[in-house]
Amino acid sequence: MPGLLQKLKQQVADFWKNLNKSQKIRLFVTSAIVFVSVIIGIILLTRPTYVTLLSSNDTKQIGEIKKVLDDANIWNELGEDGNSIIVNKDDNARARIAIAESGYPKSGLTFEDAVSMIGISTTESDKKHIWQQQKKAEIERMISSYDNIDSAEVNLAIPEKTIFTMGDQEPAKPKAIVKVTPNQKLNANQIQGIVMLVSRSVDGLEPEDVTVVDNNSNILNTESEDNLVDVANTQEQMRRDMEKHLQNKVYEYFSAGQFENFDTVRVVANAFLDFDTVKTQAKRIQNPEDMDGGALLNSDILKEELINGTVSGEPGVESNPGTADAPTYQLGNNENSSYNKSHEVKNYAYDEIITEQEKATGRLIPEQSTLALSFWYGQRVTDDTNLNDEFMNQVRLAVSTATGIPLENISVTKLKLAPPEVVEKTTADAVKEFVSNYGVPIVLLILILALLIATLRGRKSVESVQLPEPLPVAAAGPVYVKPEQPEIELPEIELEEKSEIKKQIDKFVRQKPEAVAQLLRNWLSDE
């Protein structure tokens, strides 16, 4: 084994000695490129991936969790905002186990925790406070469970109920402030959903008493003035959508392809929508089904009749005090007397039909909407011969039928396109455009050709040294035969460091020392 290593070492040394200077430089450059590429590949493959272990607005809890990870020798780092902890992806599971064993993260007071905190010595005030904290934690968990909410904090201000009031003072109402950290922009409906969730979770809490803010202290639930702005923006968006809808209908009518009457068409619609809210209520009373009149609920009938009634007694007393001149009463004889009395009360019930009707908002009013069409010609269609009045009227009628807009509100015009402008390119612009389009490929091609030429010149400069074949050796000894050739003066070899011939000879001497020795012996024999 040591001999094999020594032989391999010698071969490597011989190979290095046989290389010229340019080959050594190329070998150095290639080795450096390969080494750097391998290092970069190793870095990319072994680079750790970091993940967020947890995020919380409770900085105290974040600090405690970081201490737990440090004690467990798990690499961790705080996020840029200080509200999150980042760990290596490979250590994520181990980190979660470590913080779970330490009781983190703390998700707030649960129902089980609240029940366990209530004991015999707990006062009613403490119980109210515990249940209030449990309700607060429950609301926070519900809001944080939304996909677009990272975390939430709820502050409830619930007044104590008391039987003492002063004059006409109204009782205090509960208030709530909700701080959310959204991971995307919340729209009005989502914010209103948070407000309704909180208000419906607390007794006596009205939606207008709930304030929603984000982590930048911006109020998210707008007031009535802002609602008017939102409504105006919504109405404007509806109007634009209706205009686009009308324009698309017209474009679909002309979507068959090219036309011989014009080059292109342009459509602009101005839609007028009705946003007035009208609510009507109508009440109609009718007989019940299968009845000619109302249904009798109750009846009260009283009838009295008296004919030829008799006197039942004298008016006043039987005897009047006083003298004989006392006044007397004149009584009739009740002949042919008659008395009638009738009293009838009946209550009937009828069917009542109450109809409420509310007009839909955002309805298109065609009579107040307008539409304009412009037919352009001048390039493919050179003139407006085919854009006559008959064609215009046909288009106007078709567009009115498709959109519902009256004919008098549709404008149709014809316009001529300007001829294309011919721009003469200067020599400088042509050169600049050529360099911009083909500069990089040409430079690369020149570099490649330069490398090829340098390589070919290097190969051509290496002249192979032809050695004479050694003569056969006779049995009696070596016989040297001098070739019969005229003497030719050979150029002297320059022994400078930069001589390519010297380099090749030195290389040949190192590679074939036996052949060089044989050549020298032949030269000495000739002398």
C-alpha positions as CSV (number, residue, x, y, z in Angstrom):
1,M,0.0,0.0,0.0
2,P,2.8,2.6,0.8
3,G,4.4,1.7,-2.6
4,L,1.2,2.3,-4.4
5,L,0.8,5.7,-2.7
6,Q,4.4,6.6,-3.5
7,K,3.9,5.6,-7.2
8,L,0.7,7.6,-7.4
9,K,2.5,10.6,-5.9
10,Q,5.3,10.3,-8.4
11,Q,2.8,10.1,-11.3
12,V,1.1,13.3,-10.1
13,A,4.4,15.0,-9.7
14,D,5.4,14.0,-13.2
15,F,2.1,15.1,-14.6
16,W,2.5,18.5,-13.0
17,K,6.1,18.9,-14.3
18,N,4.9,18.0,-17.9
19,L,2.4,20.9,-17.9
20,N,3.4,24.3,-19.3
21,K,2.6,27.6,-17.7
22,S,-0.6,28.2,-19.6
23,Q,-1.9,24.7,-18.8
24,K,-1.1,25.2,-15.2
25,I,-3.0,28.5,-15.2
26,R,-6.0,26.9,-16.8
27,L,-5.9,24.1,-14.3
28,F,-5.8,26.6,-11.4
29,V,-8.7,28.6,-12.8
30,T,-10.8,25.5,-13.5
31,S,-10.0,24.0,-10.0
32,A,-11.0,27.3,-8.4
33,I,-14.3,27.5,-10.3
34,V,-15.1,23.9,-9.4
35,F,-14.2,24.5,-5.7
36,V,-16.3,27.6,-5.5
37,S,-19.3,25.9,-7.1
38,V,-19.0,23.0,-4.7
39,I,-18.8,25.3,-1.7
40,I,-21.9,27.3,-2.9
41,G,-23.8,24.0,-3.5
42,I,-22.9,22.7,-0.1
43,I,-24.0,26.0,1.5
44,L,-27.3,26.0,-0.4
45,L,-28.0,22.4,0.5
46,T,-27.1,22.7,4.1
47,R,-28.5,26.1,4.7
48,P,-31.1,25.9,7.6
49,T,-34.7,26.8,7.1
50,Y,-36.3,29.0,9.8
51,V,-40.0,28.9,10.8
52,T,-42.0,31.0,13.2
53,L,-42.7,29.0,16.4
54,L,-45.4,31.3,17.7
55,S,-46.6,34.9,17.6
56,S,-48.2,36.8,20.4
57,N,-48.7,40.4,21.5
58,D,-47.8,39.4,25.1
59,T,-44.1,40.4,25.2
60,K,-43.8,39.0,28.7
61,Q,-44.9,35.5,27.5
62,I,-42.5,35.8,24.6
63,G,-39.6,36.5,26.9
64,E,-40.5,33.5,29.1
65,I,-40.8,31.2,26.2
66,K,-37.4,32.4,24.9
67,K,-35.8,31.6,28.2
68,V,-37.3,28.1,28.1
69,L,-35.8,27.5,24.7
70,D,-32.4,28.9,25.8
71,D,-32.4,26.6,28.8
72,A,-33.2,23.6,26.5
73,N,-30.2,24.6,24.2
74,I,-32.6,25.1,21.2
75,W,-31.5,27.9,18.8
76,N,-34.1,30.6,18.6
77,E,-34.3,34.3,17.6
78,L,-36.8,37.0,18.1
79,G,-38.7,38.4,15.1
80,E,-38.2,41.9,13.8
81,D,-41.2,43.2,15.7
82,G,-40.3,41.3,18.9
83,N,-43.7,39.6,19.0
84,S,-42.6,36.3,17.5
85,I,-40.0,33.6,18.0
86,I,-38.1,32.0,15.1
87,V,-36.5,28.5,15.3
88,N,-34.8,26.1,13.0
89,K,-37.3,24.0,11.0
90,D,-35.5,20.8,12.2
91,D,-35.9,21.9,15.8
92,N,-39.5,23.0,15.5
93,A,-41.0,19.8,17.0
94,R,-38.5,19.7,19.8
95,A,-39.2,23.4,20.6
96,R,-42.9,22.9,20.7
97,I,-42.5,20.0,23.1
98,A,-40.2,22.0,25.3
99,I,-42.6,25.0,25.6
100,A,-45.6,22.7,26.0
101,E,-44.0,21.0,29.0
102,S,-43.5,24.5,30.6
103,G,-47.2,25.4,30.1
104,Y,-46.9,27.7,27.1
105,P,-48.5,29.3,25.2
106,K,-51.1,30.6,27.6
107,S,-54.3,30.9,25.7
108,G,-56.2,32.8,28.4
109,L,-58.7,31.8,31.1
110,T,-60.8,28.8,30.1
111,F,-64.1,27.7,31.6
112,E,-62.4,24.9,33.5
113,D,-59.9,27.3,34.9
114,A,-62.7,29.6,36.0
115,V,-64.6,26.8,37.7
116,S,-61.4,25.6,39.5
117,M,-60.8,29.2,40.8
118,I,-64.1,29.4,42.5
119,G,-64.1,28.1,46.1
120,I,-66.0,28.5,49.3
121,S,-64.1,31.7,50.3
122,T,-64.7,33.3,46.9
123,T,-66.9,36.4,47.2
124,E,-69.6,37.4,44.7
125,S,-67.4,40.3,43.5
126,D,-64.5,37.9,42.8
127,K,-66.9,35.5,41.0
128,K,-68.1,38.3,38.7
129,H,-64.6,39.3,38.0
130,I,-63.6,35.7,37.2
131,W,-66.5,35.1,34.9
132,Q,-65.8,38.5,33.2
133,Q,-62.2,37.4,32.5
134,Q,-63.4,34.1,31.2
135,K,-65.9,35.8,28.9
136,K,-63.1,38.1,27.7
137,A,-60.8,35.2,27.0
138,E,-63.5,33.4,25.1
139,I,-64.2,36.4,22.9
140,E,-60.5,36.7,22.2
141,R,-60.2,33.1,21.2
142,M,-63.2,33.4,18.9
143,I,-61.8,36.4,17.1
144,S,-58.3,35.0,16.9
145,S,-59.7,31.9,15.2
146,Y,-60.5,33.9,12.1
147,D,-58.1,33.3,9.2
148,N,-57.4,36.9,8.7
149,I,-56.8,37.7,12.4
150,D,-53.4,36.9,14.0
151,S,-54.3,37.9,17.5
152,A,-57.0,39.9,19.4
153,E,-57.3,41.6,22.8
154,V,-60.6,42.6,24.3
155,N,-61.2,45.1,27.1
156,L,-64.6,45.0,28.7
157,A,-66.0,47.8,30.9
158,I,-69.1,46.4,32.5
159,P,-70.7,48.7,35.2
160,E,-71.8,47.3,38.5
161,K,-75.6,47.0,38.9
162,T,-77.0,49.1,41.8
163,I,-80.4,49.9,43.1
164,F,-79.5,53.5,43.9
165,T,-80.2,56.1,41.2
166,M,-80.0,59.9,41.3
167,G,-82.8,61.7,39.7
168,D,-83.2,61.1,36.0
169,Q,-79.6,59.8,35.6
170,E,-79.5,57.0,33.0
171,P,-77.7,53.8,34.2
172,A,-74.2,53.2,32.8
173,K,-73.9,51.0,29.8
174,P,-71.1,48.4,29.1
175,K,-68.4,49.4,26.7
176,A,-65.8,47.3,24.8
177,I,-62.6,48.0,23.0
178,V,-61.3,45.3,20.6
179,K,-57.7,45.4,19.4
180,V,-56.9,43.1,16.5
181,T,-53.8,42.3,14.5
182,P,-54.9,41.5,11.0
183,N,-52.7,39.7,8.5
184,Q,-54.6,41.4,5.6
185,K,-56.8,44.4,5.1
186,L,-60.3,44.0,6.6
187,N,-63.3,45.1,4.7
188,A,-66.4,46.7,6.3
189,N,-68.4,43.5,6.5
190,Q,-65.6,41.7,8.4
191,I,-65.2,44.6,10.8
192,Q,-69.0,44.6,11.4
193,G,-68.9,40.9,12.0
194,I,-66.3,41.4,14.8
195,V,-68.5,44.2,16.3
196,M,-71.6,42.0,16.2
197,L,-69.7,39.0,17.8
198,V,-68.6,41.1,20.7
199,S,-71.9,42.9,21.2
200,R,-73.9,39.7,21.2
201,S,-71.5,38.0,23.7
202,V,-72.1,40.6,26.4
203,D,-75.4,41.4,28.0
204,G,-76.6,45.0,27.4
205,L,-73.7,45.8,25.0
206,E,-74.8,47.7,22.0
207,P,-72.9,47.6,18.7
208,E,-72.4,51.4,18.8
209,D,-70.5,50.9,22.1
210,V,-67.9,48.6,20.6
211,T,-64.7,50.1,19.2
212,V,-62.4,48.1,17.0
213,V,-58.8,49.2,16.5
214,D,-55.8,47.6,14.8
215,N,-52.2,47.3,16.1
216,N,-51.5,50.8,14.7
217,S,-54.2,52.5,16.7
218,N,-56.4,53.0,13.7
219,I,-60.2,52.8,14.3
220,L,-61.6,50.3,12.0
221,N,-65.4,50.5,12.6
222,T,-66.4,53.7,11.0
223,E,-69.0,56.2,12.2
224,S,-72.1,57.2,10.4
225,E,-70.3,59.9,8.4
226,D,-67.9,57.4,7.1
227,N,-70.7,55.0,6.3
228,L,-72.2,57.6,4.0
229,V,-68.8,57.7,2.2
230,D,-68.8,53.9,2.0
231,V,-72.3,53.9,0.6
232,A,-71.3,56.6,-2.0
233,N,-68.3,54.5,-3.0
234,T,-70.5,51.4,-3.4
235,Q,-73.0,53.2,-5.5
236,E,-70.3,54.6,-7.7
237,Q,-68.9,51.1,-8.1
238,M,-72.3,49.8,-9.1
239,R,-72.7,52.5,-11.7
240,R,-69.3,51.7,-13.2
241,D,-70.2,48.0,-13.3
242,M,-73.4,48.8,-15.1
243,E,-71.6,51.0,-17.6
244,K,-69.1,48.2,-18.3
245,H,-72.0,45.7,-18.6
246,L,-73.7,47.9,-21.3
247,Q,-70.4,48.4,-23.2
248,N,-69.7,44.7,-23.2
249,K,-73.1,44.0,-24.6
250,V,-72.4,46.3,-27.5
251,Y,-68.9,44.9,-28.1
252,E,-70.4,41.4,-28.1
253,Y,-72.7,42.6,-30.9
254,F,-69.6,43.5,-33.0
255,S,-67.5,40.5,-32.0
256,A,-67.9,38.6,-35.3
257,G,-64.6,39.8,-36.6
258,Q,-63.5,42.4,-39.2
259,F,-66.2,44.5,-40.9
260,E,-66.0,46.1,-44.4
261,N,-67.8,49.2,-43.1
262,F,-65.2,50.4,-40.6
263,D,-61.9,49.5,-39.0
264,T,-62.8,49.5,-35.3
265,V,-65.6,50.7,-33.0
266,R,-65.5,52.5,-29.6
267,V,-68.3,52.4,-27.1
268,V,-68.8,54.7,-24.1
269,A,-71.9,54.3,-21.8
270,N,-73.2,56.6,-19.1
271,A,-75.5,54.7,-16.8
272,F,-78.0,56.3,-14.5
273,L,-79.1,54.2,-11.5
274,D,-81.9,54.8,-9.1
275,F,-80.7,54.6,-5.5
276,D,-83.8,56.1,-3.9
277,T,-85.4,53.9,-1.3
278,V,-89.2,53.8,-1.3
279,K,-91.2,51.5,1.0
280,T,-95.0,51.3,0.7
281,Q,-97.5,49.4,2.8
282,A,-101.1,48.5,1.7
283,K,-103.9,47.1,3.9
284,R,-106.9,45.4,2.4
285,I,-110.0,44.0,4.2
286,Q,-112.1,41.3,2.6
287,N,-114.7,38.7,3.5
288,P,-113.4,35.4,4.7
289,E,-113.1,32.6,2.2
290,D,-116.4,30.9,1.2
291,M,-118.4,33.6,3.0
292,D,-120.6,36.4,1.7
293,G,-120.0,38.6,4.7
294,G,-117.9,38.8,7.8
295,A,-117.6,36.1,10.3
296,L,-119.9,36.8,13.3
297,L,-117.9,37.0,16.5
298,N,-120.6,38.0,19.0
299,S,-124.1,39.4,19.1
300,D,-126.0,41.5,21.7
301,I,-129.8,41.9,20.9
302,L,-132.2,43.7,23.3
303,K,-135.9,44.3,22.4
304,E,-138.7,46.0,24.6
305,E,-142.3,46.5,23.5
306,L,-145.3,47.9,25.7
307,I,-148.9,48.3,24.4
308,N,-151.8,49.7,26.5
309,G,-150.0,49.8,29.7
310,T,-151.8,50.3,33.1
311,V,-151.1,52.5,36.1
312,S,-149.4,50.5,38.7
313,G,-149.8,53.2,41.4
314,E,-150.2,56.8,42.3
315,P,-147.2,59.0,42.0
316,G,-145.9,60.4,45.2
317,V,-147.3,59.3,48.5
318,E,-150.9,58.1,49.2
319,S,-152.0,61.1,51.3
320,N,-150.6,64.6,51.1
321,P,-150.2,66.5,54.2
322,G,-151.7,69.9,54.6
323,T,-155.2,71.3,54.1
324,A,-157.8,70.4,51.7
325,D,-156.4,72.9,49.3
326,A,-153.4,70.6,48.7
327,P,-152.4,70.2,45.0
328,T,-153.3,67.0,43.2
329,Y,-151.7,65.1,40.2
330,Q,-153.5,64.8,36.9
331,L,-153.2,61.2,35.7
332,G,-154.1,59.9,32.3
333,N,-156.1,56.8,31.6
334,N,-153.3,55.1,29.5
335,E,-155.7,54.2,26.7
336,N,-154.1,53.2,23.4
337,S,-150.6,53.5,24.8
338,S,-147.6,51.8,23.0
339,Y,-143.8,51.5,23.7
340,N,-141.1,49.9,21.5
341,K,-137.3,49.5,22.2
342,S,-134.8,47.6,20.1
343,H,-131.0,47.2,20.8
344,E,-128.9,45.0,18.5
345,V,-125.0,44.9,18.6
346,K,-123.1,42.4,16.3
347,N,-119.3,42.1,15.8
348,Y,-118.0,40.7,12.6
349,A,-114.4,39.7,11.6
350,Y,-112.9,40.1,8.2
351,D,-109.6,39.0,6.6
352,E,-106.9,41.6,6.6
353,I,-104.1,41.5,4.0
354,I,-101.1,43.8,4.7
355,T,-98.7,44.2,1.8
356,E,-95.3,45.8,2.2
357,Q,-93.3,46.7,-0.9
358,E,-89.8,48.1,-1.1
359,K,-88.3,49.3,-4.3
360,A,-85.0,47.7,-5.3
361,T,-82.0,50.1,-5.3
362,G,-79.5,50.4,-8.0
363,R,-82.0,49.8,-10.8
364,L,-81.0,51.1,-14.2
365,I,-83.2,54.0,-15.6
366,P,-82.9,53.7,-19.4
367,E,-84.7,57.0,-20.0
368,Q,-81.9,58.9,-18.3
369,S,-78.9,56.8,-19.4
370,T,-77.0,57.5,-22.6
371,L,-74.6,55.6,-24.9
372,A,-72.2,56.8,-27.6
373,L,-70.7,54.8,-30.5
374,S,-67.8,55.9,-32.7
375,F,-66.9,54.0,-35.9
376,W,-63.3,54.6,-37.0
377,Y,-62.0,54.2,-40.6
378,G,-59.0,55.3,-42.6
379,Q,-56.6,52.3,-42.5
380,R,-58.0,49.0,-43.7
381,V,-61.3,50.8,-44.7
382,T,-60.0,53.8,-46.5
383,D,-63.3,55.8,-46.8
384,D,-66.7,56.2,-45.1
385,T,-68.8,55.1,-48.1
386,N,-70.4,52.3,-46.2
387,L,-71.0,54.3,-43.1
388,N,-74.2,55.8,-44.4
389,D,-77.3,56.9,-42.6
390,E,-79.1,53.6,-43.2
391,F,-76.2,51.7,-41.5
392,M,-76.1,54.2,-38.6
393,N,-79.9,53.8,-38.0
394,Q,-79.6,50.0,-38.1
395,V,-76.8,50.1,-35.5
396,R,-78.7,52.5,-33.3
397,L,-81.8,50.3,-33.3
398,A,-79.8,47.1,-32.6
399,V,-78.0,48.8,-29.7
400,S,-81.2,50.1,-28.3
401,T,-82.7,46.7,-28.4
402,A,-79.7,45.1,-26.7
403,T,-79.3,47.6,-23.9
404,G,-82.8,49.0,-23.4
405,I,-81.7,52.6,-23.8
406,P,-84.1,54.6,-26.0
407,L,-83.0,55.6,-29.6
408,E,-82.9,59.3,-28.8
409,N,-80.3,58.6,-26.1
410,I,-77.9,56.7,-28.4
411,S,-75.3,58.7,-30.4
412,V,-73.5,57.2,-33.4
413,T,-70.6,59.0,-35.1
414,K,-67.9,58.2,-37.6
415,L,-64.3,59.3,-37.3
416,K,-61.3,59.0,-39.4
417,L,-58.0,57.5,-38.1
418,A,-54.8,59.5,-38.6
419,P,-52.4,58.0,-41.1
420,P,-49.5,56.2,-39.5
421,E,-46.5,58.4,-38.9
422,V,-43.4,57.4,-40.8
423,V,-40.4,57.9,-38.7
424,E,-37.1,57.9,-40.5
425,K,-34.3,56.3,-38.5
426,T,-31.0,58.0,-38.4
427,T,-27.7,56.1,-38.6
428,A,-27.1,56.6,-34.9
429,D,-30.6,55.2,-34.1
430,A,-30.0,52.2,-36.4
431,V,-26.7,51.5,-34.8
432,K,-28.1,51.9,-31.3
433,E,-31.0,49.6,-32.1
434,F,-28.6,47.0,-33.7
435,V,-26.3,47.1,-30.6
436,S,-29.3,46.9,-28.3
437,N,-30.7,43.8,-30.1
438,Y,-27.5,42.0,-31.2
439,G,-24.8,43.5,-29.1
440,V,-24.6,40.8,-26.4
441,P,-24.6,37.8,-28.8
442,I,-21.9,39.4,-30.9
443,V,-19.7,40.1,-27.9
444,L,-20.1,36.5,-26.8
445,L,-19.3,35.2,-30.3
446,I,-16.2,37.4,-30.5
447,L,-15.0,36.0,-27.1
448,I,-15.6,32.4,-28.2
449,L,-13.7,33.0,-31.5
450,A,-10.9,34.6,-29.6
451,L,-10.6,31.6,-27.3
452,L,-10.7,29.2,-30.2
453,I,-8.0,31.2,-32.0
454,A,-5.8,31.3,-28.9
455,T,-6.2,27.5,-28.4
456,L,-5.4,26.7,-32.1
457,R,-2.3,29.0,-32.1
458,G,-1.1,27.3,-28.9
459,R,-1.4,23.9,-30.5
460,K,0.3,25.0,-33.7
461,S,3.2,26.4,-31.8
462,V,4.0,23.0,-30.4
463,E,6.3,21.5,-32.9
464,S,6.8,17.8,-32.6
465,V,10.4,16.7,-32.6
466,Q,11.0,13.8,-35.0
467,L,13.8,11.5,-33.8
468,P,15.6,9.1,-36.2
469,E,14.8,5.5,-35.8
470,P,17.6,3.6,-34.0
471,L,19.6,1.4,-36.4
472,P,19.4,-2.3,-35.9
473,V,22.3,-3.6,-33.8
474,A,24.3,-6.5,-35.3
475,A,25.5,-9.4,-33.4
476,A,29.2,-8.2,-33.4
477,G,28.3,-4.8,-31.9
478,P,26.6,-1.6,-32.8
479,V,27.2,-0.3,-36.3
480,Y,26.7,3.4,-37.0
481,V,26.0,4.5,-40.5
482,K,26.4,8.1,-41.4
483,P,23.7,9.2,-43.9
484,E,25.1,10.5,-47.1
485,Q,23.4,13.9,-47.0
486,P,24.9,17.3,-47.5
487,E,25.6,19.2,-44.4
488,I,22.8,21.6,-43.5
489,E,23.4,24.4,-41.1
490,L,20.9,24.2,-38.3
491,P,19.7,27.3,-36.5
492,E,21.0,27.7,-33.0
493,I,18.5,27.1,-30.3
494,E,17.7,30.1,-28.2
495,L,18.0,29.2,-24.5
496,E,15.7,31.9,-23.3
497,E,13.0,31.3,-20.8
498,K,10.3,32.4,-23.3
499,S,11.5,30.1,-26.2
500,E,8.7,27.7,-27.0
501,I,11.2,25.3,-28.7
502,K,13.3,25.1,-25.6
503,K,10.2,24.4,-23.5
504,Q,9.2,21.6,-25.9
505,I,12.8,20.1,-25.8
506,D,12.8,20.2,-22.0
507,K,9.5,18.5,-21.9
508,F,10.7,15.8,-24.3
509,V,13.8,15.3,-22.3
510,R,11.8,14.8,-19.2
511,Q,9.4,12.4,-20.9
512,K,11.8,10.3,-23.0
513,P,15.3,10.4,-21.4
514,E,16.3,7.1,-23.1
515,A,15.6,8.4,-26.6
516,V,17.5,11.6,-25.9
517,A,20.5,9.5,-24.7
518,Q,20.4,7.4,-27.8
519,L,20.3,10.5,-30.0
520,L,23.3,12.0,-28.2
521,R,25.2,8.7,-28.7
522,N,24.4,8.9,-32.5
523,W,25.6,12.5,-32.6
524,L,28.9,11.6,-30.8
525,S,29.5,8.6,-33.2
526,D,29.0,10.9,-36.2
527,E,31.6,13.3,-34.8
